[in-house]
Amino acid sequence: MIILKLIRESFLFAYDALRQNKLRTMLSLLGVTIGIFTIIAVSSAVDTLRNNLQKSVNKLGSNSIYIQKWPWVGEENFPWWKYMQRPVPKLRDFDQISRRSQTAKAISYEISIDNRTVKYGSNTVDGAQIDAVSHDHDKTWNFDLQDGRYFTEIESRTGAPVTVIGADIASNLFHDGNALGKQIKIMGRKITIIGVFTKEGKDMLGITSDNEILLPLNFAKNVIDIESDKYGPQIVVRGKDNLTDVEVESEVRGIMRSVHSIRPGAEDDFSLNKSTILTNQLDKVFGVLNKVGFVIGIFSVLVGGFGIANIMFVSVKERTNIIGIQKSLGAKNYFIMLQFLIEAVALCILGGLIGLFFVYLITFAVKAIFDVQVVLDAGNIIYGIGISVVIGMFSGILPAWFAAKLDPVEAIRTN
């Protein structure tokens, strides 16, 4: 009960100091407010960016290996000329991996053709992305269909003129909303729509199926050279659920080196990319951003802490008589010390709450303007308020100690 009364009294003193000296107190709290705002805002921004990027990475699959010509992450002094000379993945590579792999759950060969025009009657869509894939594409990539179905195995094997299209293409070509069964013309051929992807919007890596036209690989094989470098051929290997990406990568590397007749010790002439490469790079970037935000915020908080310490010294000076009376009535030094220490913490928490309030305002503004799901979890809030408490304790410890050491007789005599 004594502790609760002490806390209540300290908060009342803090409130009284704020009420009597509004301008002085608010100016002193400004540093804490800005500092906590910066720390929480940067943490929230980094978490938001990480969350949205992670959703993009999750589409790639956590246990998928991408056999490609170019690496996703460049080295220092990126040797682009070396990668230029590499061959693209061939159908022979795809066939050998499909036949020899023991760790693969699904394997697909994929190419991409950008910026094509699609027509249906008088309606036209420009800039469509055409992807031609082998049958296991639905197992190596994560996607949903809002209408229709995916290719059957017979359609994939025979190269049937069928397609699954993106939601944006469907809405622009077919204003009645009914795309299934309609025929569109692509690359000089008529193709029947059998499915429509669920609308998902473009993510932060630019991956989206909204503007995609998906074709069976064997259909595209009859129209274009699917092994051409300009179409960016790649092989995607999804590992079995009970295996790690390292085990899958190790086997795929061995098969590819064998197929390409690469001597022991010689460098690979292909790249094995996976989502963890992006995740690791993102973690490094986010770690730097968090540190920069913390350094900027902590300087602001420290400035605010000096302001709080100044308020507390003034408060001690103004209440010297009261301190003398309290000590003459038997108040212990720790009682006086805790009284001012709690008051300093209360003021810092107030500054932190104001900073948190402004973060909330910006969060709602970002959601309304950019339609982005902002992450502001309890961890960020506790982190910011915790820093407020620590700064309050450091700011108040010296004034509180000075107040506790006052001589009661001298304190009572002070005007």
Buried (B, 14 or more C-beta within 10 A) or exposed (E): EEEEEBBEBBBEBBBEBBEEBEEBBBEBBBBBBBBBBBBBBBBBBBBBBBBBBBBBBEBBBBBBBBBBBBBBEEEEEEEEEEBEEBEBBBBEBBEBBBEBBEBBBBBBBBBBBEEBEBEBEEEEBEEBBBBBBBBBBBBBBEBEBEBBEBBBEEBBBEBBBBBBBBBBBBBBBBEEEEBBEBEBEBBEBEBEBBBBBEBBEEBBBEBBBBBBBBBBBBBBBEBBEBBEEEBBBBBBBBBBEEBEBEBBBEBBBEBBBEBBEBEEEEEEBBBBBBBBBBBEEBEEEBEEBBEEBBEBBBBBBBBBBEBBBBBBBBBBEEBBEBBBBBBEEEBEBEBBBBBBBBBBBBBBBBBBBBBBEBBBEBBEEBEEEEEBEBBBEEEBBEBBBEBBBBBBBBBBBBBBBBBBEBEBEEBBEEE
